[in-house]
Amino acid sequence: MPTAALLFMDVVGYSAGSTDVQYDTVLALNRAVHYVLYSDFDPRDPQVIALPTGDGMLLALLDKDDRPRRDLLEKCLELLQSLRSWSDSTQIATLRYGLHYGPITFVRDINNRLNICGDAVNITARIMSLGQANHVVASSDFINRFVPKAGQSVGRWIEAAGFRIMAADEVNTRVKHNRRITGYNLVVEHDEMKIGNLEELDINYYAEVRHPAISKEKSRERTLPKILGEVEEVTFVGLAYSNLPALLDMLGDRCREVLVCIPSERAAKQAVKFFAGKVNPTTKKEVLALLSGWRSSRQSSIIHKVCQYSQLPPFGALLAERGEELHGFLHVSMYLPNIAPEDTPFMELVWANTAKPPELYRFYLAYLRNLIAGWTEVVPD
């Protein structure tokens, strides 16, 4: 299968401009790229394939057997230098860039022109999306192929293809479709020009809020096994825990601690009144028995804690976090008068490794932490 060095670029803030500005920007960008590409490449020889993407383009420089590896790296860096010079001199647009190396598949597009597709195209787009204005983000595949010393010496300058290159930092994260990728924030120097951006990469966009149009039962079947299978800590805040053993069975080997929060007698009475008798809160004795039975069957070393809250919260929640990596999930069931919990609407909030939790999660977490101040740990009688 053929391989290529891929350069994805787009214009930062493109959609905010008027139609005329967008047209002029794309036209000028096309001219700049065409000039630097075909100063060395014969346009009749398909050594490079360009895919327009509306607000930018993807360039695939084919890795042919007769071309030294240095040539591909040099051409990629020359493109970066020329585009940065064009951007600075014209002030028409600010770009961000993604670099990747991988296998491609040739196809004929709707206009019967030679084009490419494949996973490498998607990865290049995801890598680029980690950056902001002037960022140059390279995948681990690109680094390992062309400048392995940069990946091995993060924060240090190295010489390659006549350029000075530094991987300012390395990021391992999950992107769209829950895919894990490793990216390097590159800074490149040549002829007294510095290309790149030393600011931290943007890895927050994966955090998302979802309002699933499915029942809680289906959510437990589809979502919770994936989430609970890799968390280190999990907190349950609720009223009725008949399904607690089934949830605990979803926990993976990573899990170290489980906190189960139950209503005090006073809060349980409030709940019964609030739901007009349609909910039967699980008692302290019942929860302890459920945990004891589960521990015995699983022979688990997971630490279990049971706490009581004295004031009925307006929602039930499942909070799952994976330690310092901040991989987490929040499932919130809203309580509505006279509606049983299994039928209430709910929301899910998800974020990936190293991404910051969404604002809505922080709101609920702050609320719960305020309640935690009044919680008391339950011990067996």
C-alpha positions in Angstrom: 0.0 0.0 0.0 1.4 3.5 -0.9 2.4 5.8 1.9 2.7 9.6 2.1 3.7 12.5 4.3 0.5 14.5 4.9 0.2 18.1 5.7 -3.3 19.4 6.7 -3.8 23.1 7.2 -6.8 25.4 7.7 -7.5 29.0 8.2 -8.1 30.0 11.8 -11.4 31.9 12.2 -12.3 31.3 8.6 -16.1 31.0 9.1 -16.3 34.3 10.9 -15.4 36.2 7.7 -17.8 37.4 5.1 -18.3 35.5 1.9 -16.0 37.9 -0.1 -13.3 37.6 2.5 -13.5 33.8 2.5 -13.3 33.7 -1.3 -10.2 36.0 -1.4 -8.5 34.0 1.4 -8.9 30.6 -0.2 -7.8 32.0 -3.6 -4.6 33.5 -2.1 -3.9 30.4 -0.1 -4.2 28.2 -3.2 -1.7 30.5 -5.1 0.8 30.4 -2.2 0.6 26.6 -1.9 0.8 26.0 -5.7 3.9 28.2 -6.0 5.9 26.4 -3.4 4.7 22.9 -4.4 5.5 23.1 -8.1 8.7 25.0 -7.8 10.2 21.5 -7.3 7.5 19.1 -8.4 6.2 18.6 -12.0 2.4 19.2 -11.8 2.0 16.5 -14.5 3.7 13.9 -12.2 1.4 12.8 -9.4 4.1 13.1 -6.6 1.8 15.3 -4.6 -2.0 15.2 -4.3 -4.0 18.2 -2.9 -7.5 18.0 -1.4 -9.3 21.2 -0.9 -11.3 21.3 2.4 -13.2 24.6 2.1 -11.2 26.5 4.7 -7.9 24.8 4.0 -6.4 21.8 2.3 -4.7 18.5 2.7 -1.4 17.9 0.9 -0.2 14.3 0.4 3.5 14.0 -0.6 3.9 10.5 -1.9 6.7 8.5 -0.4 8.3 7.0 -3.5 11.0 4.4 -3.3 13.5 6.5 -5.2 13.1 9.6 -2.9 15.3 9.9 0.2 13.5 10.4 3.4 15.2 13.7 3.9 13.6 15.1 0.7 10.1 14.6 2.0 10.8 16.2 5.4 12.6 19.1 3.7 9.6 19.7 1.4 7.2 19.6 4.3 9.3 22.1 6.3 9.7 24.3 3.2 5.9 24.4 2.8 5.5 25.4 6.4 8.1 28.1 6.1 6.6 29.5 2.9 3.1 29.5 4.2 4.1 31.2 7.5 6.0 33.8 5.4 2.9 34.3 3.2 0.7 34.6 6.3 2.9 37.1 8.0 3.5 39.3 4.9 0.0 39.4 3.6 -1.9 39.2 6.9 -4.7 37.7 5.0 -5.0 34.6 7.1 -3.5 32.8 10.1 -3.1 29.1 9.6 -2.6 26.0 11.8 -1.0 22.8 10.6 -1.1 19.0 11.2 1.6 16.6 10.0 1.3 12.8 9.7 2.8 9.9 7.9 0.9 6.8 6.9 -0.7 4.5 4.2 -3.2 6.0 1.7 -5.6 4.6 -0.9 -5.9 6.1 -4.3 -9.5 6.8 -5.6 -11.1 8.7 -8.4 -13.2 11.6 -7.1 -16.5 12.8 -8.5 -14.6 14.8 -11.1 -12.6 11.7 -12.2 -9.4 13.2 -10.7 -6.8 11.2 -8.8 -7.5 11.5 -5.1 -6.8 9.8 -1.8 -8.7 8.5 1.2 -8.0 6.3 4.2 -7.3 6.4 7.9 -4.2 8.6 7.5 -6.4 11.4 6.2 -8.6 11.3 9.2 -5.7 11.1 11.6 -4.0 14.2 10.0 -7.2 16.2 10.5 -7.5 15.1 14.2 -3.8 15.9 14.8 -4.3 19.4 13.3 -7.4 20.0 15.4 -5.3 19.8 18.6 -3.7 23.1 17.6 -4.7 26.8 17.4 -3.2 29.7 15.4 0.3 29.0 14.1 0.6 25.6 15.8 2.4 22.9 14.0 1.3 19.5 15.4 2.9 16.3 14.2 1.7 12.8 14.9 4.0 10.2 16.5 4.1 8.4 13.1 5.5 11.5 11.4 8.0 12.0 14.2 9.1 8.4 14.2 9.5 8.4 10.4 11.4 11.6 9.9 12.7 13.1 13.1 12.9 10.4 15.8 15.5 12.4 17.7 12.9 15.2 18.3 10.5 12.8 19.9 13.3 11.4 22.1 14.5 14.9 23.1 11.3 16.8 23.9 12.1 20.5 24.7 15.5 20.4 23.0 16.6 21.6 19.6 17.9 19.2 16.9 19.1 19.7 13.4 17.3 17.9 10.5 17.1 18.6 6.8 18.8 22.0 7.2 16.2 23.2 9.8 16.3 23.5 13.6 13.4 21.5 15.1 12.1 21.2 18.6 9.2 19.2 20.0 8.1 21.6 22.6 5.8 19.1 24.3 4.1 15.7 23.8 0.4 15.1 24.3 -1.4 11.8 24.5 -5.1 12.2 24.3 -8.4 11.0 22.9 -10.1 12.8 20.1 -13.3 12.4 18.1 -14.8 8.8 18.2 -12.8 8.2 21.4 -9.6 7.5 19.4 -6.3 7.9 21.2 -3.5 9.8 19.4 -0.1 11.1 20.3 0.8 14.6 19.1 4.0 16.7 19.2 3.9 20.5 19.3 6.7 21.4 16.8 8.7 24.6 16.6 10.9 25.0 13.5 13.6 27.6 12.8 15.2 28.4 9.5 16.7 31.6 8.0 15.9 33.6 11.2 12.2 32.6 10.9 10.5 30.7 13.7 7.4 28.6 12.8 5.1 27.3 15.4 3.4 28.2 18.7 4.7 27.4 22.1 1.3 27.6 23.8 -0.1 24.3 25.1 -2.2 22.3 22.6 -5.9 22.6 22.7 -7.1 19.2 24.0 -10.4 20.3 25.5 -12.8 20.0 22.6 -13.5 16.3 23.2 -15.4 17.1 26.4 -19.1 16.9 25.5 -22.6 17.0 26.9 -25.1 14.6 25.6 -28.9 14.3 26.2 -29.4 10.7 25.0 -32.9 10.0 23.6 -32.7 6.5 25.2 -33.9 5.0 28.5 -31.6 4.7 31.5 -31.8 1.0 31.1 -30.3 1.2 27.6 -27.7 3.7 28.8 -26.6 1.2 31.4 -26.3 -1.5 28.6 -24.4 0.7 26.1 -22.5 3.4 27.9 -21.8 2.4 31.5 -19.8 -0.8 30.8 -17.4 1.2 28.7 -17.1 3.9 31.3 -16.9 1.8 34.4 -14.5 -0.7 32.9 -11.6 1.8 33.0 -12.3 4.2 35.9 -10.3 4.3 39.1 -12.9 5.9 41.3 -16.7 6.0 41.1 -19.4 7.7 43.2 -23.0 6.8 43.2 -25.6 9.3 44.5 -29.1 8.0 44.6 -32.2 6.7 46.4 -32.8 3.2 45.2 -29.9 0.8 44.7 -31.5 -2.5 43.6 -29.2 -2.4 40.5 -26.0 -1.7 42.5 -24.5 -5.2 42.1 -25.0 -5.1 38.3 -23.2 -1.7 38.2 -20.4 -3.0 40.3 -19.9 -6.0 38.0 -19.0 -3.5 35.3 -16.0 -2.2 37.2 -12.6 -3.1 35.7 -9.3 -3.9 37.3 -8.3 -0.2 37.4 -11.0 0.6 40.0 -9.6 1.3 43.5 -12.5 2.9 45.4 -16.3 3.0 45.3 -18.4 5.5 47.3 -22.1 4.8 47.6 -24.2 7.7 48.9 -27.6 6.9 50.5 -30.3 9.0 52.1 -30.6 9.3 55.8 -34.0 8.3 57.4 -35.1 11.9 57.2 -34.0 12.3 53.5 -35.7 8.9 52.7 -39.0 10.2 54.1 -38.6 13.4 52.0 -38.1 11.2 48.9 -41.2 9.1 49.6 -43.3 12.2 50.0 -41.7 13.9 47.0 -42.4 11.0 44.7 -45.9 10.3 46.2 -44.8 6.8 47.3 -43.6 5.8 43.9 -40.0 5.3 45.0 -38.7 3.0 47.8 -35.3 4.3 49.0 -32.7 1.6 49.8 -31.9 1.4 53.5 -28.5 1.4 55.1 -28.9 -2.2 56.0 -29.9 -3.2 52.5 -26.9 -1.4 50.9 -24.4 -2.9 53.3 -25.9 -6.3 52.5 -25.6 -5.7 48.8 -22.0 -4.7 49.1 -21.1 -7.5 51.4 -22.7 -10.1 49.0 -20.9 -8.6 46.0 -17.5 -8.5 47.7 -17.9 -12.2 48.7 -18.8 -13.2 45.1 -16.1 -11.2 43.4 -13.4 -11.5 46.1 -12.7 -7.9 45.3 -10.0 -5.7 46.8 -11.8 -2.5 45.9 -12.4 -0.1 48.8 -16.1 0.5 49.5 -17.4 3.4 51.5 -21.1 4.2 52.2 -22.1 7.7 53.2 -25.5 9.2 54.2 -26.8 12.6 53.1 -29.3 14.3 55.3 -30.9 16.6 52.6 -32.6 15.2 49.5 -30.6 16.3 46.4 -32.5 17.4 43.3 -30.9 14.7 41.2 -29.2 11.3 41.3 -25.8 11.0 39.8 -23.0 8.6 38.8 -19.6 10.2 38.8 -16.7 8.2 37.4 -13.1 9.5 37.2 -9.8 7.9 36.2 -7.3 9.4 38.6 -5.0 12.2 37.5 -5.7 11.7 33.8 -9.1 13.3 34.2 -10.9 10.8 32.1 -14.4 10.9 33.4 -18.1 10.6 33.0 -21.2 12.1 34.8 -24.6 10.6 34.5 -27.3 12.8 36.0 -30.9 11.7 36.5 -33.2 14.6 37.2 -36.0 14.1 39.7 -39.5 15.2 38.7 -42.5 15.1 40.9 -44.7 11.9 40.6 -42.4 10.3 38.1 -40.4 7.2 39.0 -36.6 7.5 38.6 -36.5 4.9 35.8 -38.6 7.1 33.6 -36.9 10.5 34.3 -34.9 12.4 31.7 -31.2 12.4 32.2 -27.9 13.7 30.7 -24.4 12.4 30.2 -21.2 14.4 30.3 -18.0 12.8 29.0 -14.5 14.0 28.6 -11.2 12.4 27.5 -7.8 11.9 29.0 -6.1 15.3 29.8 -9.1 17.2 28.6 -10.8 19.5 31.0 -14.3 18.6 32.2 -17.1 20.7 30.7 -18.6 23.6 32.7 -21.8 21.7 33.4 -19.8 18.9 35.1 -18.0 21.4 37.3 -21.3 22.9 38.3 -22.7 19.6 39.4 -19.4 18.6 41.1 -19.3 21.8 43.1 -22.9 21.2 44.2 -22.2 17.7 45.2 -19.1 18.7 47.1 -21.1 21.1 49.1 -23.4 18.2 50.0 -20.4 16.1 50.9 -19.6 18.4 53.7 -22.6 17.2 55.5 -22.2 13.5 54.7 -21.4 11.0 57.4 -19.7 7.7 56.7 -21.8 4.6 57.5 -20.3 1.7 59.4 -22.0 -1.6 60.0 -24.0 -1.9 63.2 
